[in-house]
Amino acid sequence: MNERIIVRRRQLAVALLALLVCSSAAAQTRYTSAVIKQNTYPTPEAYQRPIRNWNKNYSVGVVGDSTIIGLALINHSDFFSTPTATGPACSEIIAHPPVYFTDTNITVSDIYIVGDIAFFCGYYRIGPYTNQAIFGHINLQNLLAGTASLHYGHATGVERLHKLVAFKDYTGYRIIAIGDDIDSTAPGSVYTKEKIVEIENVLGSAPIGINIYSLSANSFYDKEYLYDVMLTEDFIVFTGHYYTGGHDEVHFRMAEKGPLLATPMLHIVHLLGAPGEANANVAATALVDNQIALAYVYEDQMNIQFYDRMRVIDLNTLSNTISQQLWRQDKIYPTMMDYIAEYKKVVMLQPYKNPVDFILWEPFKTTAYTLNILTPPTGLLYRHVHSLVNKGFISSCGPLIYLQDAAATMPASSPTCPASISAPVKTIENLPIVKISDPRPISNNTTSLFPSPYSVTGILTNSCFSEE
């Protein structure tokens, strides 16, 4: 063979090999998932650990142990950088009040961010069977600079706050939260009564006004249940299920964004017209254009089958526009949902055997499709999930933080980080929405907030990661 031809072929082979190597390297261009672990104030897994994204580089989460509890600014910018052999490097800055803020007596239930302000709510244990609702805020730019003051106070007239939203209007910053209080008015019975709590001018000078809207409750079962509060473009929406006429129905209340209790719109209960459709937890999230998604477990009692159902509600027309269902072997209630705008998906957190599943719905699909169910390798009690820069999601479980790209190819490069399966989704008939009038009593009081500065830094370590 001609020597020139042999040399040319060798050159082509080397070039082809280089191209393959470069293509392989080019394919590994981003992290798609990671589980990282907090080391400072290592959080017991069983405690609630809300977490919420602030921007591309940072999220805000809760850390704590038997000595302290506080808010952590988690730097996960490395998750969006070029992958390395050791995985994304992350750090955190922690702010916490005095020592009596500990895991043994404080529960931070939720975090909500408006601009550079992180608002939080929860409750403080003041006795073996008695709690006091708390709320507060911190400036994240100040926390980033290490000069933050965490402001906190009590909300009298309600024992616990579970979820909140916040927004700025002409009066200042306003918190709208849901919670509950102990009611023992019926002889021989003690049960919780759901509350809608409005906190006015939160960043203003004291006193801060608190308005409490007490929902229907006649017994341990016969009452209105609220599980979520959310903001759409124009509305504040409360979702749950409502016991009326001897059965439960999925329901929501809503009001125009602004001073909440100034409008009679809040007094209207909107029921999905299917008695017994759901009688337990209803997860929900805001979508776009004043639309929300509701998810719950539906039990086919005739065939003893369980389904996860998701329904899209258009608040402009007060109609159920899209409905889907996913068959599951067991009756496992959804915990939380959030909308991932970049890919028009909803992530739903659902405890399922061991550990938990993250289900990626496509709420605007009007035909059958297949969804992904993701399971991170560690952590049994993930309870919170939120969108991560509108491209993925972030979740927490004790000292563990799970970061996931919603568009990642499955299975992952590390097949257990996360493990994944697919499942078919079918469309189902939409339900009518029925309105009933149910005005409730309102009480008012005031409170003050107290600043408490303190901050420390910590390093997070990798538990696992995947890339593509």
Rosetta blueprint (number, residue, H / E / L):
1 M L
2 N L
3 E H
4 R H
5 I H
6 I H
7 V H
8 R H
9 R H
10 R H
11 Q H
12 L H
13 A H
14 V H
15 A H
16 L H
17 L H
18 A H
19 L H
20 L H
21 V H
22 C H
23 S H
24 S H
25 A H
26 A H
27 A H
28 Q L
29 T L
30 R L
31 Y E
32 T E
33 S E
34 A E
35 V E
36 I E
37 K E
38 Q E
39 N L
40 T L
41 Y L
42 P L
43 T L
44 P L
45 E L
46 A L
47 Y L
48 Q L
49 R L
50 P L
51 I E
52 R E
53 N E
54 W L
55 N L
56 K L
57 N L
58 Y E
59 S E
60 V E
61 G E
62 V E
63 V E
64 G E
65 D L
66 S L
67 T L
68 I L
69 I E
70 G E
71 L E
72 A E
73 L E
74 I E
75 N E
76 H L
77 S H
78 D H
79 F H
80 F H
81 S L
82 T L
83 P L
84 T L
85 A L
86 T L
87 G L
88 P L
89 A L
90 C E
91 S E
92 E E
93 I E
94 I E
95 A E
96 H L
97 P L
98 P L
99 V L
100 Y L
101 F L
102 T L
103 D L
104 T L
105 N L
106 I E
107 T E
108 V E
109 S E
110 D E
111 I E
112 Y E
113 I E
114 V E
115 G L
116 D L
117 I E
118 A E
119 F E
120 F E
121 C E
122 G E
123 Y E
124 Y E
125 R E
126 I E
127 G E
128 P L
129 Y L
130 T E
131 N E
132 Q E
133 A E
134 I E
135 F E
136 G E
137 H E
138 I E
139 N E
140 L H
141 Q H
142 N H
143 L H
144 L H
145 A H
146 G L
147 T L
148 A L
149 S E
150 L E
151 H E
152 Y E
153 G E
154 H E
155 A E
156 T L
157 G L
158 V L
159 E L
160 R E
161 L E
162 H E
163 K E
164 L E
165 V E
166 A E
167 F E
168 K E
169 D E
170 Y L
171 T L
172 G E
173 Y E
174 R E
175 I E
176 I E
177 A E
178 I E
179 G E
180 D E
181 D E
182 I E
183 D E
184 S L
185 T L
186 A L
187 P L
188 G L
189 S L
190 V L
191 Y E
192 T E
193 K E
194 E E
195 K E
196 I E
197 V E
198 E E
199 I E
200 E L
201 N L
202 V L
203 L L
204 G L
205 S L
206 A L
207 P L
208 I E
209 G E
210 I E
211 N E
212 I E
213 Y E
214 S E
215 L L
216 S L
217 A E
218 N L
219 S L
220 F L
221 Y L
222 D L
223 K E
224 E E
225 Y E
226 L E
227 Y E
228 D E
229 V E
230 M E
231 L E
232 T L
233 E L
234 D L
235 F E
236 I E
237 V E
238 F E
239 T E
240 G E
241 H E
242 Y E
243 Y E
244 T E
245 G L
246 G L
247 H E
248 D E
249 E E
250 V E
251 H E
252 F E
253 R E
254 M E
255 A E
256 E E
257 K L
258 G L
259 P L
260 L H
261 L H
262 A H
263 T L
264 P H
265 M H
266 L H
267 H H
268 I E
269 V E
270 H E
271 L E
272 L E
273 G L
274 A L
275 P L
276 G L
277 E L
278 A L
279 N L
280 A L
281 N L
282 V L
283 A E
284 A E
285 T E
286 A E
287 L L
288 V L
289 D L
290 N L
291 Q E
292 I E
293 A E
294 L E
295 A E
296 Y E
297 V E
298 Y E
299 E E
300 D E
301 Q L
302 M L
303 N L
304 I L
305 Q E
306 F E
307 Y E
308 D E
309 R E
310 M E
311 R E
312 V E
313 I E
314 D E
315 L L
316 N L
317 T L
318 L L
319 S E
320 N E
321 T E
322 I E
323 S E
324 Q E
325 Q E
326 L E
327 W E
328 R E
329 Q L
330 D L
331 K L
332 I L
333 Y L
334 P L
335 T L
336 M E
337 M E
338 D E
339 Y E
340 I E
341 A H
342 E H
343 Y H
344 K L
345 K E
346 V E
347 V E
348 M E
349 L E
350 Q E
351 P E
352 Y L
353 K L
354 N L
355 P L
356 V E
357 D E
358 F E
359 I E
360 L E
361 W E
362 E L
363 P L
364 F L
365 K L
366 T L
367 T L
368 A L
369 Y E
370 T E
371 L E
372 N E
373 I E
374 L E
375 T E
376 P L
377 P L
378 T L
379 G L
380 L L
381 L L
382 Y L
383 R L
384 H E
385 V E
386 H E
387 S E
388 L E
389 V L
390 N L
391 K L
392 G E
393 F E
394 I E
395 S E
396 S E
397 C E
398 G L
399 P L
400 L E
401 I E
402 Y E
403 L E
404 Q E
405 D E
406 A L
407 A L
408 A L
409 T L
410 M L
411 P L
412 A L
413 S L
414 S L
415 P L
416 T L
417 C L
418 P L
419 A E
420 S E
421 I E
422 S E
423 A E
424 P E
425 V E
426 K E
427 T E
428 I L
429 E L
430 N L
431 L L
432 P L
433 I E
434 V E
435 K E
436 I E
437 S E
438 D L
439 P L
440 R L
441 P L
442 I E
443 S E
444 N E
445 N E
446 T E
447 T E
448 S L
449 L L
450 F E
451 P E
452 S E
453 P E
454 Y L
455 S E
456 V E
457 T E
458 G E
459 I E
460 L E
461 T E
462 N E
463 S E
464 C E
465 F E
466 S E
467 E E
468 E L
